[in-house]
Amino acid sequence: MFTKERVEQLKSHATPYYFYDLDILDATLLAIQNAVKNKPYVVHYAIKANANERILERIKKSGFGIDTVSGNEIKWALKNGFKGNEIAFAGVGKSDEEIQTALEAGIFTFNVESIPELQVIDELAAKAGKKALIAIRLNPNVNAKTHHYITTGLEENKFGINYWELNELFEQLEKLQNIELKGLHFHIGSQIRDLSVFKNLCNRVNELQSEFRERNIDLDHINVGGGLGVNYQSPDEELIPDFDAFFSIFDQFIDLLPNQSLHFELGRAVVAQCAALISKVLFVKEGVKTNFAILDAGMTELIRPALYQSSHHIQNLSKINEEATYKYDVVGPICESSDCFGKAILLPKTERGDLMAIRTAGAYGQVMSSQYNLRDFAKTIYHDEL
Ligand SMILES: *Cc1c(COP(=O)(O)O)cnc(C)c1O
């Protein structure tokens, strides 16, 4: 991602900023398109991972739909050229206003997460004189084997309808007149690196789908959500996730009916590797056990380490060809001890003014920025604007 020439260009911009290499995004999108070619698969990009317009423009060109979790995401997707019928809408707490927005937009599906939600959507659809297209988000109780803050498919999580609620669900589905059941939806977590998890998901989806078939309920699609992880440790070894391996799990293990389509909602795997947070070292401070490299970017720009204990690969771009033999705790300037990008990180000897890159920052990075400490938002610079 960082040639010598590019590092020189990066140096001329005020830090901190998000740097996006859209060539990496394009290569990633192409890999996904190739992996799903000639299959009844539809990919919805999970817009919450990164909603920048230039990113959405390329995703749209690749023919993907959108996965949303708020009314404003639906509006933003429409504004960026996506059609209502390409938009899926999940979330455990959809407000009446958001449901109305979605009804007006004529979305692909409400991914319904509870029976009370189903009833409210039915009521609001009646009022709007519309039929709401829905998928039922089922909680499959499959362990995603990822950080517990990004695990969503276990019974203890707030997401989806549980197995023991199925009978009540079937009763409601028969009763409610303003909804049309189109599919089943699942999403068990994020940053899933162990692909056997998706095999377990397929097996569970097959079991749950048979419950619907036994009742002669037709489903035109199955939506298995997102969750495919990326390589945060060594991004350059895996700039493009192994989409062939991912999709082939579903080829092998999911039972699709002849006219059924299979939908995916990938977020992180699409955009994570195309960005880095670029920052400068403000001070190097000698501590008791360790030296601190204090950056001008912090948890306000990238909260993932503080929020999920995640670690991103950190590079000293000013010393990119030097050997990493010194250890630093790399921290931000925010008044929180959790404002730390990594402990005991091996770097070349690092000094005030060095340009630093925090890699794999394209997903759940800029979108989660805050102005805590009344900081300015970081700027955005694309590879063709350097
Ligand atoms: C966040 C989310 C996704 C995307 O997850 P990734 O791990 O980024 O692929 C997909 N579906 C739903 C319902 C989500 O909430």
The ligand as a Gaussian input file, in Angstrom:
#p B3LYP/6-31G(d) Opt

LIG

0 1
 C      -23.024000      -5.261000      10.705000
 C      -23.889000      -6.158000       9.954000
 C      -23.406000      -6.788000       8.800000
 C      -21.990000      -6.654000       8.304000
 O      -21.093000      -7.335000       9.097000
 P      -19.551000      -7.452000       8.639000
 O      -18.933000      -8.218000       9.746000
 O      -19.021000      -6.081000       8.519000
 O      -19.529000      -8.199000       7.355000
 C      -24.292000      -7.588000       8.095000
 N      -25.569000      -7.767000       8.501000
 C      -26.060000      -7.172000       9.606000
 C      -27.462000      -7.399000       9.974000
 C      -25.238000      -6.360000      10.365000
 O      -25.724000      -5.786000      11.458000

